[in-house]
Amino acid sequence: MFSPNGTLPNEFWPDEEGEDFQFKSILQPLEPFRKQTLVLKGVFNKIRGDGDNHMRGMSCLLTADNLLPGNIMGGGGAPAGWASGVSIDQEIKKALQARPHTKTRFGSLEFGVAVPNRADPWTRMSYLGPNQPVAPVDDPYQMFAKMYGQMKDKDSLVSILDDVKEDLQRVSKKLSSRDKQMLEEHMALVRNMETELKTPVQTVAHPMPDLDPGIELVNDNAPQISRMQINLLVNALSNDMVRVATFQFMRSVGQAQMRWLGVEEGHHSLSHDPDDNKDSFSKLQKINTWFCSQFAYLAKRLSETPEPFGEGSMLDHTLLVWTNELGKGNTHTLDNIPIVMVGGGAGFKMGRSLKLDNVAHNRLWLSIAHAMGHDGLQTFGKAELCAEGPLSLT
């Protein structure tokens, strides 16, 4: 899960290290999942080169490699283009899709909430490869149609075939022997289609979620859209449509106005204000706590859903990662980028707060890839930043 514009370090990072730690205000919504939470301080995005820090923070976040040369000018640095490599979510997806026992219908799904209808390095974090950004779907009705439209089409097609079969049987009485043979072949094809259609696209253990009708894709509806998208994501995972997904709130440099929190100003503008501006600080605290509450809701939904292929809940078999393109908004730092993980699906030792020694985020993505069974991956992104190998988090 991605949320933009940095965080408030003093209200985010626990003071303590190890298992005996306390959540600061922003992370309070995760209290019910303390024993399944791993907070990592000291993860750095060390990618430099073209583009400003928002651009590199966003489009290099999951790719961990330089931006390509381009003509998109940011707030500083040289102009830049798209990412130069695959993102970690798509890298893991490709590995899972290559194995029959982990292959799923979609491989991955990319969810969004209030992502603007534009394409640039500030709005894209997932990449199929160099110059291949993947657009998140921020319309829950569009995502619903993508997930379940084929099933609804099947219902319509079965109905049509029933009508056609009756017509063919009626016509057959008036045909010559040769035409009857051709018709029999055609009927055999129809029967095969019927058999195929009686088999669902896949076994759906959990029913399609009901979506609230008529929710407009506007700023003030972000809370409702977020819940709808999270419910769809949980449904996709529980029905094994995907094993990898991303969830993107807004965009880097995003100016969402979170009026449902009593905040009228744009998020990015607030993130630039100095630390001693108490009003802005309080509003940023509310904003980042709200993002955490959405992350906690995702964890809650998974914790309430039985694991379809094993014991316990889906959260016990899933790894959730929440991150950001910046460590701190008003300094635009790529140091100490927020990393919070919840779940139990990676074999990491959870229930801890760790302080790492300024490690490249390449090594974190390498650790997660290995935990997901992609242990043949020796480096990820910029190879020289992986020299010390994956992080030891077990």
For each residue, the residues with C-beta under 8 A, 3 or more apart:
1: 246 247 248 249 294 295 298 320 321 322 323
2: 61 125 246 247 248 249 322 323 324 325
3: 249 250 288 291 322 324
4: 58 249 250 251 252 253 254 267 268 324 325 326
5: 252 253 254 267 268 271 324 325 326 329
6: 271 324 325 326 327 328 329 330 332 333 338
7: 11 12 26 288 324 327 328 329 338
8: 11 12 26 281 284 285 288 328
9: 12 13 327 328 336
10: 13 24
11: 7 8 24 25 26 285 288
12: 7 8 9 24 26 27 288 338
13: 9 10 24 39 41 336 353
14: 17 21 22 23 24 27 39 353
15: 21 22 24
16: 20 21 22 353
17: 14 21 353 354 355
18: 21 352 353
19: 351 352
20: 16
21: 14 15 16 17 18 39 352 353
22: 14 15 16
23: 14 27 28 30 31 34
24: 10 11 12 13 14 15 27 28
25: 11 28 285 289
26: 7 8 11 12 285 288 289 292
27: 12 14 23 24 30 39 292 340
28: 23 24 25 31 289 292
29: 289 292 293 295 296
30: 23 27 33 34 37 292 295 296 299 340 342
31: 23 28 34
32: 296 300
33: 30 36 37 296 299 303 315 342
34: 23 30 31 37 351
35: 350 351
36: 33 299 315 342 343 344 350 351
37: 30 33 34 340 341 342 350 351
38: 340 341 342 348 349 350 351 352 353 354 393
39: 13 14 21 27 339 340 341 352 353 354
40: 43 339 340 341 354 356 364
41: 13 336 339 353 354 355 356
42: 336 354 355 356 357 358 359
43: 40 336 337 339 356 359 360 361 364
44: 334 335 336 337 358 359 360 361
45: 56 57 60 61 64 334 335 337 360 361
46: 334 360 361 362 382 385
47: 56 60 64 65 66 334 381 382
48: 56 66
49: 56 66 67 80
50: 66 67 68 69 70 77 78 79 80 81
51: 55 56 59 67 72 74 77 78 79 80 121
52: 55 56 74 75 76 77 332
53: 56 57 76 326 332 333 334
54: 57 58 74 75 122 252 253 325 326 332
55: 51 52 58 59 67 72 74 80 121 122 252
56: 45 47 48 49 51 52 53 59 60 67 80 121 334
57: 45 53 54 60 61 252 324 325 326 332 334 337
58: 4 54 55 61 121 122 123 124 125 251 252 325
59: 51 55 56 63 67 82 83 121 122 124 125 127 133
60: 45 47 56 57 63 64 65 66 67 83 381
61: 2 45 57 58 64 125 323 325 337 361
62: 87 88 89 125 126 127 246 365
63: 59 60 83 84 85 86 87 88 127 381
64: 45 47 60 61 85 88 360 361 362 365 380 381 382 385
65: 47 60 83 84 85 381 382
66: 47 48 49 50 60 84 382
67: 49 50 51 55 56 59 60 70 80 81 82 83 84 121
68: 50 80 81 82 83 84 130 131
69: 50 79 80 81
70: 50 67 79 80 81 82
71: 79 81
72: 51 55 79 80 81 120 121
73: 79
74: 51 52 54 55 77 79 80 121 122
75: 52 54
76: 52 53
77: 50 51 52 74 80
78: 50 51
79: 50 51 69 70 71 72 73 74
80: 49 50 51 55 56 67 68 69 70 72 74 77 121
81: 50 67 68 69 70 71 72 121 131
82: 59 67 68 70 121 124 127 130 131 132 133
83: 59 60 63 65 67 68 87 121 124 127 130 131 133
84: 63 65 66 67 68 130 131
85: 63 64 65 127 129 130 381
86: 63 90 91 94 127 128 129 130
87: 62 63 83 90 91 125 126 127 134
88: 62 63 64 91 92 365 368 369 380
89: 62 92 93 108 126 244 245 246
90: 86 87 93 94 108 126 127 128 129 134
91: 86 87 88 94 95 369 374 377 380
92: 88 89 95 96 244 368 369 372 374
93: 89 90 96 97 107 108 243 244
94: 86 90 91 97 98 107
95: 91 92 98 99 369 372 373 374 377
96: 92 93 99 102 103 104 107 243 244 372 373 374
97: 93 94 102 103 104 107
98: 94 95 103
99: 95 96 102 103
100: 103
101:
102: 96 97 99 243 373
103: 96 97 98 99 100 107
104: 96 97 107 240 241 242 243
105: 201 202 240 241 242
106: 109 147 236 241 242
107: 93 94 96 97 103 104 242 244
108: 89 90 93 126 242 244 245 246
109: 106 137 143 146 147 233 236 241 242 245 246
110: 126 134 135 136 137 245 246 248
111: 136 137 138 143 229 232 233 245 246 247 248
112: 115 136 137 138 229 247 248 249
113: 138 222 225 226 229 247 248 249 250
114: 138 217 219 222 225 249 250 254 256
115: 112 123 135 136 138 248 250 251
116: 123 251 254
117:
118: 123
119: 123 124 133 135
120: 72 123 124
121: 51 55 56 58 59 67 72 74 80 81 82 83 124
122: 54 55 58 59 74 251 252 253
123: 58 115 116 118 119 120 251 252
124: 58 59 82 83 119 120 121 127 133 134 135
125: 2 58 59 61 62 87 246 248 325
126: 62 87 89 90 108 110 133 134 136 246
127: 59 62 63 82 83 85 86 87 90 124 130 132 133 134
128: 86 90 132 134
129: 85 86 90 132
130: 68 82 83 84 85 86 127
131: 68 81 82 83 84
132: 82 127 128 129
133: 59 82 83 119 124 126 127
134: 87 90 110 124 126 127 128
135: 110 115 119 124
136: 110 111 112 115 126 246 248
137: 109 110 111 112 142 143 146
138: 111 112 113 114 115 217 225 229 248
139: 142 143 217
140: 143 144 211 215 225 228 229 232
141: 144 145 211
142: 137 139 145 146
143: 109 111 137 139 140 146 147 229 232
144: 140 141 147 148 149 208 209 211 232
145: 141 142 148 149
146: 109 137 142 143 149
147: 106 109 143 144 208 232 235 236 241
148: 144 145 151 152 208
149: 144 145 146 152 153
150: 153 154 201
151: 148 154 155 200 201 204 208
152: 148 149 155 156
153: 149 150 156 157
154: 150 151 157 158 197 200 201
155: 151 152 158 159
156: 152 153 159 160
157: 153 154 160 161 193 197
158: 154 155 161 162 194 197 198
159: 155 156 162 163
160: 156 157 163 164
161: 157 158 164 165 190 193 194 197
162: 158 159 165 166
163: 159 160 166 167
164: 160 161 167 168 190
165: 161 162 168 169 187 190
166: 162 163 169 170
167: 163 164 170 171
168: 164 165 171 172 183 186 187 190
169: 165 166 172
170: 166 167 173
171: 167 168 174 175 183
172: 168 169 175 180 183
173: 170
174: 171
175: 171 172 179 180 183
176: 179 180
177: 180 181
178: 181 182
179: 175 176 182 183
180: 172 175 176 177 183 184
181: 177 178 184 185
182: 178 179 185 186
183: 168 171 172 175 179 180 186 187
184: 180 181 187 188
185: 181 182 188 189
186: 168 182 183 189 190
187: 165 168 183 184 190 191
188: 184 185 191 192
189: 185 186 192 193
190: 161 164 165 168 186 187 193 194
191: 187 188 194 195
192: 188 189 195 196
193: 157 161 189 190 196 197
194: 158 161 190 191 197 198
195: 191 192 198 199
196: 192 193 199
197: 154 157 158 161 193 194
198: 158 194 195
199: 195 196
200: 151 154 203 204
201: 105 150 151 154
202: 105 239 240 241
203: 200 239
204: 151 200 207 208 239
205: 238 239 308
206: 235 238 239 305
207: 204
208: 144 147 148 151 204 235
209: 144 228 231 232 235
210:
211: 140 141 144 215 228
212: 215 224 228
213:
214:
215: 140 211 212 221 224 225 228
216: 221
217: 114 138 139 221 225
218: 221
219: 114 222 256 257 259
220: 259 260
221: 215 216 217 218 224 225
222: 113 114 219 225 226 256 258 260
223: 226 227 260
224: 212 215 221 227 228
225: 113 114 138 140 215 217 221 222 228 229
226: 113 222 223 229 230 249 294
227: 223 224 230 231 297
228: 140 209 211 212 215 224 225 231 232
229: 111 112 113 138 140 143 225 226 232 233 247
230: 226 227 233 234 247 294 297 298 301
231: 209 227 228 234 235 301
232: 111 140 143 144 147 209 228 229 235 236
233: 109 111 229 230 236 237 245 247 298
234: 230 231 237 238 298 301 302 305 314
235: 147 206 208 209 231 232 238 239
236: 106 109 147 232 233 239 241 242 245
237: 233 234 240 241 242 243 245 302 314 318
238: 205 206 234 235 305 308 314
239: 202 203 204 205 206 235 236 308
240: 104 105 202 237 243 308 309
241: 104 105 106 109 147 202 236 237
242: 104 105 106 107 108 109 236 237 245
243: 93 96 102 104 237 240
244: 89 92 93 96 107 108
245: 89 108 109 110 111 233 236 237 242
246: 1 2 62 89 108 109 110 111 125 126 136
247: 1 2 111 112 113 229 230 233 298
248: 1 2 110 111 112 113 115 125 136 138 251
249: 1 2 3 4 112 113 114 226 291 294
250: 3 4 113 114 115 254 256 267
251: 4 58 115 116 122 123 248 254
252: 4 5 54 55 57 58 122 123 325 326
253: 4 5 54 122 268
254: 4 5 114 116 250 251 266 267 268
255: 266 267 268 269
256: 114 219 222 250 266 267
257: 219 263 264 265 266 267
258: 222 261 263 267 286 287 290
259: 219 220 262 263 264
260: 220 222 223
261: 258 283 286 287 290
262: 259 286
263: 257 258 259 267 270 283 286 287
264: 257 259
265: 257 269 270 280 283
266: 254 255 256 257 269 270
267: 4 5 250 254 255 256 257 258 263 270 271 287
268: 4 5 253 254 255 271 272 329
269: 255 265 266 272 273
270: 263 265 266 267 273 280 283 284 287 329
271: 5 6 267 268 284 329 330
272: 268 269 329 330
273: 269 270 277 280 281 330
274: 277 330
275: 281 330
276: 281
277: 273 274 280 281
278: 281 282
279: 282 283
280: 265 270 273 277 283 284
281: 8 273 275 276 277 278 284 285
282: 278 279 285 286
283: 261 263 265 270 279 280 286 287
284: 8 270 271 280 281 287 288 329
285: 8 11 25 26 281 282 288 289
286: 258 261 262 263 282 283 289 290
287: 258 261 263 267 270 283 284 290 291
288: 3 7 8 11 12 26 284 285 291 292
289: 25 26 28 29 285 286 292 293
290: 258 261 286 287 293 294
291: 3 249 287 288 294 295 322
292: 26 27 28 29 30 288 289 295 296 322
293: 29 289 290 296 297
294: 1 226 230 249 290 291 297 298
295: 1 29 30 291 292 298 299 320 322 340 342
296: 29 30 32 33 292 293 299 300
297: 227 230 293 294 300 301
298: 1 230 233 234 247 294 295 301 302 320
299: 30 33 36 295 296 302 303 315 320 342 343
300: 32 296 297 303 304
301: 230 231 234 297 298 304 305
302: 234 237 298 299 305 313 314 315 318 320 343
303: 33 299 300 313 314 315
304: 300 301 313
305: 206 234 238 301 302 313 314 315
306: 312 313 314
307: 310 311 312 313 314 316 317
308: 205 238 239 240 314
309: 240 317
310: 307 317
311: 307 316
312: 306 307 316 317
313: 302 303 304 305 306 307 316 317
314: 234 237 238 302 303 305 306 307 308 317 318
315: 33 36 299 302 303 305 318 320 342 343 344
316: 307 311 312 313 343 344 345
317: 307 309 310 312 313 314 343 344 345
318: 237 302 314 315 343 344 345
319: 341 342 343 344 345 346 348 368 371 372
320: 1 295 298 299 302 315 341 342 343
321: 1 339 340 341 368
322: 1 2 3 291 292 295 338 339 340 341 342
323: 1 2 61 337 338 339 340
324: 2 3 4 5 6 7 57 327 337 338
325: 2 4 5 6 54 57 58 61 125 252 337
326: 4 5 6 53 54 57 252 329 332 333 334 337
327: 6 7 9 324 331 333 334 335 336 337 338
328: 6 7 8 9 331 332 333 336
329: 5 6 7 268 270 271 272 284 326 332
330: 6 271 272 273 274 275
331: 327 328
332: 6 52 53 54 57 326 328 329
333: 6 53 326 327 328 336
334: 44 45 46 47 53 56 57 326 327 337
335: 44 45 327 358
336: 9 13 41 42 43 44 327 328 333
337: 43 44 45 57 61 323 324 325 326 327 334 361
338: 6 7 12 322 323 324 327
339: 39 40 41 43 321 322 323 361 364
340: 27 30 37 38 39 40 295 321 322 323
341: 37 38 39 40 319 320 321 322 346 348 350
342: 30 33 36 37 38 295 299 315 319 320 322 350
343: 36 299 302 315 316 317 318 319 320 346 350
344: 36 315 316 317 318 319 350
345: 316 317 318 319 371
346: 319 341 343 368 371 372 393
347: 371 394
348: 38 319 341 367 371 393 394
349: 38 352 393 394
350: 35 36 37 38 341 342 343 344
351: 19 34 35 36 37 38
352: 18 19 21 38 39 349
353: 13 14 16 17 18 21 38 39 41
354: 17 38 39 40 41 42 393
355: 17 41 42
356: 40 41 42 43 359 391
357: 42
358: 42 44 335
359: 42 43 44 356 363 364 388 391
360: 43 44 45 46 64 363 382 385 386
361: 43 44 45 46 61 64 337 339 364 365
362: 46 64 365 366 379 380 381 382 385 386
363: 359 360 366 367 385 386 388 389 390 391
364: 40 43 339 359 361 367 368 391
365: 62 64 88 361 362 368 369 380 381
366: 362 363 369 370 377 379 380 386 389 390 391
367: 348 363 364 370 371 390 391 392 393
368: 88 92 319 321 346 364 365 371 372
369: 88 91 92 95 365 366 372 374 375 377 380 390
370: 366 367 373 374 375 377 390
371: 319 345 346 347 348 367 368
372: 92 95 96 319 346 368 369
373: 95 96 102 370
374: 91 92 95 96 369 370 377
375: 369 370
376:
377: 91 95 366 369 370 374 380
378: 386
379: 362 366 383 386
380: 64 88 91 362 365 366 369 377 386
381: 47 60 63 64 65 85 362 365 385 386
382: 46 47 64 65 66 360 362 385 386
383: 379 386
384: 387
385: 46 64 360 362 363 381 382
386: 360 362 363 366 378 379 380 381 382 383 389
387: 384
388: 359 363
389: 363 366 386
390: 363 366 367 369 370
391: 356 359 363 364 366 367
392: 367
393: 38 346 348 349 354 367
394: 347 348 349
